Every structure is written in C-alpha cells, then in structure tokens.
Amino acid sequence: MRIVAVLTATQIVAVFPVLAYAQSADSTVTVGSMATYTEGKFGTDQTTKIWYVPTYFQYQTGALRLKATIPYISVESQGAVLSGGTVIGTSGSTKPVTRSGLGDIWLDGKYTIRGSGGMPDLVPYAKVKLGTASAADGLGTGKNDYETGLGLEGIIGTRIFPFATLGYRWIGKPEGSSLRDIATYDAGSSFTFGEQHVLTLMFAGRQSAQPGFPAAADAIAAWNYNLKPGSGLQVYVDKGLSDGSPDYSVGIGGQVRF
C-alpha cells in the first residue's frame, strides 16, 4: 500500500485528497470534490473570506498520474488579489465586495520513480494554472502560472508514510503588477489505522508573490475514511502560522475511483 499526499488548489495548501492505493498496471479514473471555507487577513488590514469548491478528475496508469481541477470560488474581500484560489496580495481598493464564479483551472502530471534498497520514491511533477478566474471580478490575475518540482515519498514499517515536496512556480504577471516567482514546499507524514483510516499531518508554505507581503506557512491535519481502495471521505483543518496565511481553513469532501 502507498499513501500519496496530493496537494492542490489553494496551495497554502489544502490537503486534497490523501489517497491510499496500490499502484498497478491497470488504468483508473478518480473523481472527487471538496468544499472549503477559508478566512483570514493574509497580511492585510482586512479580513477576506473564501468559499472554494474544486472538482477534480484524475487518470492514472501505472506510475503516471494526470489530473484536471475545476473550481468554483466565491470571495468576500476588500481589494484582495487572488491567484489559484488564495490571496497573494492587495489591489489597494477600500470597497468591500463579494464576487463568485469559475476559479483558476489546474492541470498537473506526476510520475513515480520507485526507490529501491530503502530509498524513497522520487515523484517529479509539473503543473499549470490556467488564468480562467475573472481578473475584473478579483477572482484571479487572468494569467497562467507554471510550476515544476520534485516530491519524495517513503515508508517506515507498514503504517507510516513520510513525504516532502519542493517546487518552483513562475507567476503570470499582469501588466503593471509587481508579482514575482516563488518557491513552494511541504513536508509531513500519513499514518494508517487499519484498512480504512488515514491521518495526515503536514507543514506547507510558499514564498510571497508580492513584495512587502509575508510568506505563507500552514499546519494541516486531514483524516480520510476509505470506503474502498481509492474511494472515500475526507475532512481537514488548516491553521495559518504566518501573517501571509489564513487564520484557518476547513474542508470536507470525497472521491470515487473507477
């Protein structure tokens, strides 16, 4: 059994979803969704509230995983600048508004290179954030982002699955903006209890995309209940550890593997 921590979307990061499965040569399709609520000041003087509901479709064949995530987003804020579903800065507006619509679509691919002799698996990945969220409504930048990186996935005994990821993201920069490229990272471990319960604890963060704003750092706990391999329910909580993070996030969702 291998525990895979799949991180996406708000990339503070909300854990989404942690799947327990055995890799095989068979091709599978997984469909999942998670409703999340995030609240915090994100380094500004005003509170921003984000309702984020991403639905994803993942295709796996052997060591290759391809995924598309299509989110709905609703934001109540006073001039917050968002990208990929999370706050990266402020526009300086003083008028509080609520805007809703299609969020930024994510496309990503991973390939697992199995370790041997006690070495961890290597998981190179690449992802693209399509700028589909409305820049006019403050839901995104309207520009594409590109990220690549490397993950490590290991196993200790039969029930502990540590992991870590380091990536670099090229930020799409709207005309006149001061946004900059950033590093992203996470580290943690999943723990299995029987065949159905998986607990994941992790630390995740990223550099600030806007000069003068603090970097993000978060502590995350997620619990999965697997109804069958690759299918089940999940809840998670996220506590921000820096001024660049939300005060908290909570989420509940599930996935079905075919």
N, C-alpha and C positions, 0 to 999 in steps of 0.2 A: 504494500500500500504506500502511496506517495501523497503527501499533503502539499498542495500548491496554493500559495497565497497570491491571489490575483488582485492587483491594485488598479484602480481606475478612477477616472472621472473627476471628482472634486480635488483629488491629488493634493490634499492636505495630509493624509489620504483617508478616504472612507474605505474600509475593507470590503471587497466586493467581488464575488463571494469567495470564501475559502472552501475549496472542493477537496474531498477525499476520493481518490480513484486509483485504479491500477492501470498503468499505461499498457496498451496492447496495439496490435497492428490494425484492429478494427477502427473504422471511421465512426465518429459520433458527432451529434449536434446537441448543444445545450442552449436553452432559452431561459433567461432569468430577468428579474426586475427587483429593484429595491427603492422604497420610499424613504427619503431622508429629510431631516429638518436641521438646519444649522443657524446658529445665532452668535453674533459677536461684533466687536468693533474693528478687528483686523488692522490695528494700528492707526485708526482714525478717531475722531471725536464722536462719531455717530454709530448707533447700532444698526447692523444690516441683518436681515432675516432672509434665509434662502430655503425654498422648498424645491427639492431636486429629485426627479423620478427617472432614473436611467433604465432603459430596457436593452439587454444585450443578446446577441446571437453569436455563439462560438462554434467553430468547426474544428475538430481535432482528428488527425490521422497520424498514428504513431507518435513521434516526438514533436510534431508541428501543431501549433495552435494558432488559429486566425480568429479574430473577434471584431465585431462592429457594435458600438454602443450608441444608442439614440436616446437622448434625454429630453424630458420636459422640465422647464425651470420657471420658477416664479420668484421674483426678488422684490423685497421691500427695503428701500435704501434711500440715502441722501447723497447721491453722487458717487457711489461706489463703482469702480471699474472692475469688471469680471472677465475671466478667461477660463474656459474649460469648466465652468461651474463654481469657481472660487474667486474670492476677492484678491486682486493683485495691486490695487492702488485706488486713487480717488480722482475724480474729474474736477473737484472744486465746487460742484453745484451745491446750493443750500436748500433746494426744494425736495422734500421727501416724496417719493413716488413709488408705486407698485407696478411692475411690468411682468408679463408672462409670455411664454411661447417656447418654440423649439430652442434647445440648447446647442452647444457645440458637439458635433458628432465626432467620436473617436474611432479610429481604425488601428488595430495593432496586431502584431505577429510575434510569436516566441518559438524558439527551437531548443529542445532539451538535449544536451550532450551528457550522457550518463557517465558519472565518475566511477572509478574502479579503485580497489585497494583501500577503501575507507575515504577516498576523496569525494568532495561534494559534487553534485551535478552542476554544470555550467548552463546558464539559460540566457543567451544573447537575445535581445529584443529590439524592435523598432515600432514606433507608433506615430500616428499623425492625428492632430486635432484639426478638423475642418472648421473654418470660421463661419458656421451656419447660424449661430446665435446673433440676434439683431444688435448691431452696434448702436443704431439710432435709439433703441429702447434700453440701452445699457446692460444688455444680457451677455455681451461678448465684445471682442475687439473687431470682429469681422475679418480677421486674418488667420491664416493657418499657422500652427506650431508643428515642429518636428522634434522627435526625441529618440535617442538610442541609448542603450546601456547594457549592463550585464548583471544577471542575478546568480546567486549561489543558493542551492537547496541541498540540505543534508539530512541525515537521520542518526539519532542517538538511541540505541536499543531498538525497541519496536514501537514506541509511542511518542517520541519527541522528534519534531521536525523543524530544526532551525533554518532560517533563511535570511538573506540580505540582498539588497539591490542598490546599485549606483547608476545614475543616468545623467544625461546632459540634454537640455531642451533648448532648441532655437526658437525664440519667441517671434511671432509675426508682429511687426511694428507698424501701427497706423501712422499716417503722415502727421508729423508734429509731436509724436509721443516720445517719451524718454525711456521706454521699456528696454530691458536688456536680457540677454540669455542667462539661463540659470542651471545649477546642478540640483538634482533630486536624489533622495536616498531613503532607505528604510531598513530596519533590522528587527527581527523578532523570532518567535517560535510558535508552532502549533502543537497541541497536546491532544492525543486521542484518549477517550474513555469508552471502552467497548467499541462496538462497530458503528454506533450511531452518533456519538457526541464528540465534537471537536471544539476545543477552546484555543483561540489565537490571541496572543499578546504581542504588541509591537510598538516601536517608535518610528515615526516618519517625519520627514521635513523637506524643505526646499529653500533655496536662496530667494531673496526678494527680487521680483521682476522690475520693481520701480525704485530708483534711487531715493534714499531717505526714508524708506519703509522697512520695518523689521522683517527678518526671515521668519518662516513658519516652522513650528515644531509641535508635534502632537503625540499623545499617548492614546493607543487604541486597543480596545478589547472586543472580540467578536466570538459569538457562540453559534455553532452550526448543529442542527439536528438532521442527520441524513436518513431519509425515509428509505432510500436505496442508494447504491454507489453513484455519486454524481448528482443526485437529486435530493432536495430537502429545503429546510427553512433556515434563516439566519437573522440574528439581531446583533447590533453593535452599538457601542458608545465611544465617543471621541472627546477627549479633554485637551484643549489647547494649552500648550506650555510656554508660549511666547506671545508678545503683543501682535505678531503677524498672523496668528491663528484665531479661529473662532473661540468663543468661550466654551462652547460644547456643540456636539452633533449627536444625533441619534438616528437609527435607521432600522427598518425591518423589511424583509423580502424573502425571496425564494428562487429556486431554479429547478428545471426539469431537464434531464439528459435523455436523449433518444438514441 
